[in-house]
Amino acid sequence: MTFRKYLVLAGVTIFAAMGDSLLAYGMRQVGSLSWHHLPEVILAVFNPWVAVGILLLLGFFASYMAALSWADLTYVLPATSLGYVLLALIAKFWLHEIVSPTRWLGIVLISAGVGFVTQGPALTHRPSALVAEECLPAVASTRAEP
Amino acid sequence: MKHLYTWSAIALIVLASTAGDVLLSRAMKQIGDVGELRRRSGLLTVVGNILRHPSFLLGVLAMTVAFYSLLFALSWGDVSLVAPASASLTFVATAVAAQIFLHEHVDHRRWLAAVLVAAGVLLLAA
């Protein structure tokens, strides 16, 4: 794990937290969706908050893909869950919501989970087995090189 | 009735996003470290390789299903229920699926991490 890789993980965390919160804010403005007005579902993405939220989530997606190319799924997911802690802190310091003791406990548990998983190896599985299954010669050769 | 709708949407989010995560992870592992690939063959080639990968396209399809289920769920239920419930269930579902489909070695440490994070996310909603 290099400093750059930790930066990518931080990108995953921050983009996801900010994207989700903007999306939630926008959907509250759009209101209840229903099966009878399906066009509204599609038009929901034109709400400015939802649109900016989607842009941030695209940034999340790019960094997420980069992270998944060199780390396990079961490493990346817990390692980037600090985003929930970030959301709670945004709620407290920016939106001035009261963070209850239960929520602080939740934050502690998540942080402990992040600590556990990031102390272990980032990559554990055998990519060669996966590659062989798919018979992709070009991919197999790039994989074998490092 | 609205309750049932919300939980059905949550179940769909968990299923679709677990499938999506597994497919995307599979695609990126086969493509290889994008940092190294970019240095060797340029960013456009890497992006092209990713966009043409079948597992990646299927993964994006699953993520789209998950995204629209999330929009529906958010419009029916509180964000403080929908987001943590679907997220924490997805953590546990992904740990199981990664072990089965990606042959990742999910040891005690990773199980503990998945469960701690899932529990923490639930507490945030309480």
Interface residues (C-beta under 8 A of the other chain):
Chain A: R4 D20 L23 A24 M27 R28 V30 G31 S32 L33 V41 A44 Y64 M65 A66 L68 S69 W70 D72 L73 T74 Y75 V76 L77 P78 S81 Y84 L87 A88 S100 T102 R103 L105 G106 I107 V108 L109 I110 S111 A112 G113 V114 F116 V117 Q119 G120 T124 H125 R126 P127 A129 L130 V131 E134 L136 V139 T142 R143 P146
Chain B: D21 V22 L24 S25 R26 M28 K29 Q30 I31 G32 D33 V34 G35 E36 L37 R40 I50 Y68 L71 F72 L74 S75 W76 V79 A83 P84 A87 F91 T94 A95 A98 Q99 L102 H103 E104 H105 V106 D107 R109 R110 L112 A113 A114 V115 L116 V117 A119 G120 V121 L122 L123 L124 A126
